């Protein structure tokens, strides 16, 4: 919404007793309730010409005026770098993210990121929060990632994430032998001492990870992992918390553990795999415009597949 796109409404009688932010969310379905609440708090919404609070109740018939500021343009520059596109339409862009690709620019990674590539591929995302990126994968995690291209899609994806209806299925190689599947529940927050790490801590955000054993390998277990929540480093932190970190994880994995009797192929494969063995295999969601369920899958990357093959050969 640009500043000149002023919105004026008359609250219908049917909204009597409802909160202002709730009524505006119904009148402006393309915007999230969180965003609307921010506008109200910043004084960009008036009721009968007076500033109000999100929780104020309406009686119906009030004149509502919304005059929101435009989104602050991103300072990041578009870059003509490749994207591995699995699907694209007017509302969504689904990509297969490779290892080494940072999602957002940050200290140490000012350019060459997914965001820079998006700004070149779909310039209109500059007007969306975070350029339409509603969830992310760590730099060295591979696989399916969805980006919103419209406000309608952005709100829909955020709502699906909050409702935990967006399906995210991963493949992971954990160190050690997990006998059976299970669920890990533990709040995740910043590590109290090592600030570059996350950890299961009291006061952290609720986090739930489900896992199922797909294959037992010497000193490793190949897992299917499904996320119920989406916290930073969630799978990596939760598996490390139960003493089965991801193979190759430089932050949470600890020292390299080689299976007994490992040959040159297994030693080389494990020693040369210098990232977390984690791949976002499948993503499913409800299309924001069509209302139909959609699902996409990204094949296991070559380095992960070769690592599995070497460990199976050793078995």
Buried (B, 14 or more C-beta within 10 A) or exposed (E): BEEEEEBEBEBEEEBEEBBBBBBBBEBBEEBBBEBBBBBBBEEBBBBEEEEBEBEBEBEBEBEBBBBBEEEEEBEBEBBEBEBEEBEBEEBBBBBBBBBEBBBBBEEEBEEBBBBBBBBEBBEEBBBBBBBBBBBBBBBBBBBBBBBBBBBBBBBBBBBBBEEEEBBBBBBBBBBBEBEEEEEBEBBBBBBEEEEEBBBBBEEBBEBBBBBEBBBEBBBBBBBBBBBBBBBBBBBBBBBBBBEBBBBBBEBBBEEEBEBEEBEEBBBEBBEEBEBBBBBBBBBBBBBBEEEEEBEBBBEBBEBBEBBBEBBEEBE
